Amino acid sequence: MGAKVLERFPAGAPRGSWPAEEYAAARRAAGERVTVVMDLKSDAFLVVAEAEDDDGRSG
């Protein structure tokens, strides 16, 4: 299974601000299968989408 990074957000967002989660929610509302993960090495939140199989299915 592969994944594609759609967007990166610095981990130092202002208190109470969740830009990665908000971006992911908008993508989910558009029908995409995305998740937010933390990249400890770069101290950033990544919004990633599952790579599609050759037949167009996710997973």
NUVEX-909258 format. One line per field, with one value per residue (C-alpha): residue number from 1; y, x, z; residue in one letter. Coordinates in Angstrom, 1 decimal. Example, Ala and Ser with C-alpha at 12.3 -4.5 7.8 and 13.67 -1.06 7.14 Angstrom:
<rs>
seq <- [1,2]
y <- [-4.5,-1.1]
x <- [12.3,13.7]
z <- [7.8,7.1]
type <- [A,S]
</rs>
This chain:
<rs>
seq <- [1,2,3,4,5,6,7,8,9,10,11,12,13,14,15,16,17,18,19,20,21,22,23,24,25,26,27,28,29,30,31,32,33,34,35,36,37,38,39,40,41,42,43,44,45,46,47,48,49,50,51,52,53,54,55,56,57,58,59]
y <- [0.0,3.4,6.9,10.3,13.4,16.0,18.8,19.6,21.8,22.9,21.4,24.8,26.1,28.5,26.9,25.7,25.7,22.4,23.3,19.8,18.3,21.1,20.5,16.7,17.2,19.3,16.5,13.9,15.9,15.9,12.0,11.4,8.9,10.9,10.8,13.1,11.7,13.3,13.4,13.6,14.1,17.3,18.3,18.6,17.1,15.5,14.9,11.7,10.0,6.3,5.3,3.8,0.4,-0.1,-0.7,2.7,1.4,2.7,0.3]
x <- [0.0,1.3,0.3,0.6,1.3,-1.2,-0.2,2.1,1.4,3.9,3.2,3.5,0.0,-1.6,-3.3,-6.8,-5.9,-6.0,-5.2,-4.2,-7.5,-9.5,-7.9,-8.4,-12.1,-12.6,-11.0,-13.1,-16.2,-15.2,-15.1,-11.4,-9.9,-7.3,-5.7,-3.5,-0.2,2.7,6.1,8.4,11.5,10.2,7.9,4.9,1.5,1.0,-2.4,-2.0,-4.2,-4.2,-2.8,-5.3,-4.8,-4.5,-8.3,-9.0,-9.8,-8.2,-6.3]
z <- [0.0,-0.9,0.1,-1.4,0.8,-0.2,2.2,5.0,8.1,10.7,14.1,15.8,14.8,17.3,20.3,19.3,15.6,13.7,10.0,9.0,10.5,8.8,5.4,5.8,6.7,3.6,1.4,3.1,2.4,-1.2,-1.1,-0.7,1.7,3.7,7.1,9.1,10.4,12.4,10.8,13.8,11.8,10.2,13.1,10.7,10.3,6.9,5.1,3.1,0.7,0.1,-3.3,-5.7,-7.2,-11.0,-11.1,-9.4,-5.9,-2.8,-0.5]
type <- [M,G,A,K,V,L,E,R,F,P,A,G,A,P,R,G,S,W,P,A,E,E,Y,A,A,A,R,R,A,A,G,E,R,V,T,V,V,M,D,L,K,S,D,A,F,L,V,V,A,E,A,E,D,D,D,G,R,S,G]
</rs>
